[in-house]
């Protein structure tokens, strides 16, 4: 696919450097490979990856050392704030890195760049503290503070995916913030994993697991021409358990799901209790097959609940991206389908490095329509 004209090929913003934070080596390696394929006709490089080290002292304190110069470079830092598979030793204890640990390392990398790069872009697929995006009591606004801190350290642009609430960008209104959707890649993965899926109102319906995710589901519903339903959470606001009001019941609003395939769309799976409760209710209502789509599969309570739901026939497939850490056990599950986002990220980086617009990449309607035509399920205008 031709990305740039001959003139544009020479108009790069700065020499391209990709920095991988701990735990992102695999996805960064794939991004590096794609970039070399995109640019091999006019740029011969061994790698675009700039190597760094973030060692820890015995006390747990850390630092960052950049192995190569980045002076005048266009730097892209790939990070996964939720990769608990990375560990370090502190007083002879093996500690798993928390989001706070990763965030501190991110700031160390930016500090080590020391303002010498021409531009620094942070690609943070799941936004650090993204769920702490608004104040409902006397509490901190962690996401806003983090965004402002990164901008004050010299970050020009922050790229995230399926933000829990993209309005957090209001904390940095004159700085770059791109919330990228995974819609096209999810639909493409579904058509490959389930070739007999039919995108019509009689066969398939899109369901939002809560009112907060309706905007996300409305997009799926609109581009695929499907009906839309929603569950809302009835909570007990007189009780606080683990920092939140417990859910007493999920109540459904929408059309009959009997005999239909169901697409449950959300931004993340944390414990998975809500989505599994909804899947169970939908099965009792007569749903045919249930497919779960979420950008980030965290599975903080393990996989056993999903195993049980799969064995009982309450879920058929769970689609999540490779933007966050996935355990080897997850990758082996029959019900799990991974959605690879590396080529998409590579296209974003390549386009931005040429200082070109990414609008066509952020709005996937055209690509979704072409996919529907390719599989013979194009929608009527």
Secondary structure, 3 states (H helix, E strand, C coil): CCCCCHHHHCCCCCEEEEEECCCCHHHHHHHHHHHHHHHCCCCCCCCCECCEECCECCCCCECCEECCCCCCEEEEEEECCCCCCCEEEECCEEEECCHHHHHHHHHHHHHHHCCCCCEEEEEECCCCCCCCCCCCCCCCCHHHHHHHHHHHCCCCEEEEECCCCHHHHHHHCCCEEEEECCHHHHHHHHHHHCCCCCCCCCCEEEEECCHHHHHHHHHHHHHHCCEEEEEEEEECCCCCECCECCEEEEEEECCCCCCCEEEEEEEEECCCHHHHHHHHHHHHCCCCCEEEEEEEECCCCCCHHHHHHHHCCCCCEEEEECCCCCCHHHHCCCCEEEECCHHHHHHHHHHHHCCCCCHHHHCCHHHHHHHHHHCCCCCCC
